[in-house]
Every structure is written in structure tokens, then in C-alpha cells.
Amino acid sequence: MNVTIYDVAREANVSMATVSRVVNGNPNVKPSTRKKVLEAIERLGYRPNAVARGLASKKT
């Protein structure tokens, strides 16, 4: 089963937007929150979906 940002958000007890900010390197995330999200990503084995990213950026 693929792990989604929804799964990471639920595990880290943050919003999906916060997970997205961390994954995309947005600096407007508290270090403690960033750490919590990165730990959840590591635990769950989350990997961004390249196809979905391409569709979202319209660069397929």
C-alpha cells in the first residue's frame, strides 16, 4: 500500500498542508513540527509520487 501525505499527517498529528510544506522545503514550519513530520515520514516510509507531482505541476 502507498503511504500518502494524509497518512503522514495523521501519524504526526498535523495538517496535510503542513506535511506538504515540509516535503517541499517551505521554511515557514517550526523546527519541532518539521522534526515530527520527518520522523513520521521515516517511520511510514513515505515517498512523494512523481506522477502526481508531475500532474500537479503540469509537467508530465
PLY file of the C-alpha trace (Angstrom):
ply
format ascii 1.0
element vertex 60
property float x
property float y
property float z
element edge 59
property int vertex1
property int vertex2
end_header
0.00 0.00 0.00
1.23 3.50 -0.84
1.64 5.91 2.04
0.06 9.33 1.38
0.51 12.75 2.94
-2.82 12.07 4.65
-1.24 9.09 6.43
1.82 11.13 7.41
-0.37 14.00 8.66
-2.44 11.64 10.79
0.69 9.97 12.22
2.35 13.31 13.03
-0.92 14.91 14.21
-0.58 17.85 11.80
-2.47 19.04 8.72
-1.84 17.75 5.21
-0.78 21.31 4.30
1.95 21.15 6.95
3.22 17.84 5.57
3.24 19.37 2.09
5.21 22.39 3.34
7.82 20.13 4.96
8.13 17.90 1.87
8.50 20.95 -0.40
11.07 22.65 1.85
8.97 25.62 2.90
10.86 27.47 5.67
7.65 28.58 7.42
7.38 25.46 9.58
8.52 25.35 13.20
11.61 23.16 13.69
9.77 20.99 16.23
6.89 20.42 13.80
9.30 19.74 10.92
11.06 17.14 13.08
7.76 15.46 13.98
6.73 15.28 10.29
10.13 14.00 9.14
10.04 11.29 11.82
6.57 10.22 10.65
7.80 10.16 7.04
10.70 7.93 8.07
8.52 5.60 10.18
5.92 5.15 7.46
8.32 5.07 4.52
6.58 7.90 2.67
7.83 8.73 -0.83
6.36 11.52 -2.96
4.57 10.20 -6.04
6.47 11.51 -9.10
3.48 11.05 -11.42
1.17 13.01 -9.11
3.78 15.72 -8.72
4.13 15.98 -12.50
0.38 16.25 -12.94
0.11 18.90 -10.24
2.86 21.00 -11.84
1.56 20.25 -15.36
4.99 18.91 -16.33
4.27 15.31 -17.27
0 1
1 2
2 3
3 4
4 5
5 6
6 7
7 8
8 9
9 10
10 11
11 12
12 13
13 14
14 15
15 16
16 17
17 18
18 19
19 20
20 21
21 22
22 23
23 24
24 25
25 26
26 27
27 28
28 29
29 30
30 31
31 32
32 33
33 34
34 35
35 36
36 37
37 38
38 39
39 40
40 41
41 42
42 43
43 44
44 45
45 46
46 47
47 48
48 49
49 50
50 51
51 52
52 53
53 54
54 55
55 56
56 57
57 58
58 59
